[in-house]
Amino acid sequence: LLDRVFSIREKYIDIISKRENFIDKFNDTNDKRITFMLYNDNTTGKNLFILANRNFDAPNSVKFDEIVNNTMDGNGKQAKFIYRSGVNSSFTGIISEQWILEPGEIVIGYIE
């Protein structure tokens, strides 16, 4: 697990190490069962998000584009999951769709 997390950190260190790339507007989503963090580098267009279901007893649905709202243009964009449920992932989803997060699930990805 630590090897996987380290490889993600290493790949995205240029984004997550710059304080100005952290979009803190999302620290307080309306749904307290969801944690969402977004790093967005406007100069390169690269981004990284972390999405988690804080409820360990039940799945939770989330509509990603509602969380992102006007910070990023999400029309027709896709989210690529690089880490999901403790393993590397290659899932791709349209950000306007509703996703189900399993109890305690953590997702790391980026928006294309």
C-alpha positions as CSV (number, residue, x, y, z in Angstrom):
1,L,0.0,0.0,0.0
2,L,2.7,2.5,0.9
3,D,4.6,1.7,-2.3
4,R,1.5,2.6,-4.3
5,V,0.9,5.8,-2.4
6,F,4.5,6.8,-2.7
7,S,4.5,6.3,-6.5
8,I,1.4,8.6,-6.8
9,R,3.0,11.2,-4.5
10,E,6.2,11.1,-6.5
11,K,4.3,11.5,-9.8
12,Y,2.3,14.5,-8.6
13,I,4.7,16.1,-6.2
14,D,5.0,19.2,-8.4
15,I,1.3,19.9,-8.0
16,I,0.8,19.0,-4.3
17,S,3.9,20.7,-3.1
18,K,2.7,24.2,-4.2
19,R,0.4,25.7,-1.6
20,E,-1.3,27.9,-4.3
21,N,-2.5,24.8,-6.1
22,F,-4.6,23.6,-3.2
23,I,-8.2,24.7,-3.7
24,D,-9.5,25.0,-0.1
25,K,-13.0,26.0,-1.1
26,F,-13.9,22.3,-1.0
27,N,-12.8,21.5,2.5
28,D,-16.4,21.9,3.6
29,T,-18.8,20.0,1.3
30,N,-22.5,20.1,2.1
31,D,-22.3,16.3,2.7
32,K,-20.2,15.7,5.8
33,R,-19.9,12.0,4.8
34,I,-17.7,13.1,1.9
35,T,-14.2,14.4,2.0
36,F,-12.9,16.1,-1.2
37,M,-9.6,17.8,-1.9
38,L,-8.4,19.3,-5.1
39,Y,-5.0,20.4,-6.3
40,N,-5.1,22.4,-9.6
41,D,-2.1,23.9,-11.3
42,N,-3.4,26.6,-13.7
43,T,0.0,27.0,-15.4
44,T,0.2,23.4,-16.5
45,G,-3.4,22.4,-16.5
46,K,-2.6,19.3,-14.3
47,N,-4.7,18.5,-11.3
48,L,-5.2,15.8,-8.7
49,F,-8.2,15.1,-6.5
50,I,-8.8,12.9,-3.4
51,L,-12.4,11.8,-2.8
52,A,-13.4,9.7,0.2
53,N,-16.6,8.3,1.8
54,R,-16.2,9.0,5.5
55,N,-19.1,6.7,6.3
56,F,-17.7,3.2,7.1
57,D,-21.2,1.7,7.4
58,A,-22.9,2.4,4.1
59,P,-22.2,3.4,0.5
60,N,-22.6,7.0,-0.5
61,S,-23.4,8.5,-3.8
62,V,-21.6,11.6,-5.1
63,K,-22.1,13.7,-8.2
64,F,-18.6,14.9,-8.9
65,D,-19.5,18.0,-11.0
66,E,-21.6,19.3,-8.2
67,I,-18.6,19.3,-5.9
68,V,-16.3,20.9,-8.5
69,N,-19.0,23.4,-9.6
70,N,-17.4,26.5,-11.1
71,T,-13.8,26.0,-10.1
72,M,-13.0,23.9,-13.2
73,D,-14.9,23.6,-16.4
74,G,-16.3,20.2,-16.1
75,N,-18.5,20.0,-19.2
76,G,-18.0,16.6,-20.9
77,K,-14.8,16.0,-18.9
78,Q,-13.7,12.7,-17.6
79,A,-12.2,11.7,-14.3
80,K,-9.5,9.1,-14.4
81,F,-9.1,7.1,-11.2
82,I,-5.5,6.1,-10.5
83,Y,-6.2,4.7,-7.1
84,R,-9.4,3.1,-5.8
85,S,-10.2,0.7,-3.0
86,G,-6.6,0.1,-2.1
87,V,-5.4,-0.8,-5.5
88,N,-4.2,1.0,-8.6
89,S,-7.1,1.7,-10.9
90,S,-7.8,2.6,-14.5
91,F,-11.5,3.5,-14.1
92,T,-12.7,6.4,-16.2
93,G,-16.0,8.2,-15.5
94,I,-17.8,11.2,-16.8
95,I,-17.8,13.8,-14.0
96,S,-21.5,14.7,-14.6
97,E,-22.5,11.1,-13.7
98,Q,-23.3,9.9,-10.2
99,W,-20.8,7.6,-8.6
100,I,-21.2,5.2,-5.7
101,L,-18.4,5.2,-3.1
102,E,-18.3,2.1,-1.0
103,P,-18.0,2.4,2.8
104,G,-14.7,4.0,3.7
105,E,-13.6,4.1,0.1
106,I,-10.9,6.5,-1.0
107,V,-10.4,7.5,-4.6
108,I,-7.4,9.4,-6.1
109,G,-7.5,10.7,-9.6
110,Y,-7.4,13.6,-12.1
111,I,-9.7,15.3,-14.5
112,E,-9.0,15.4,-18.2
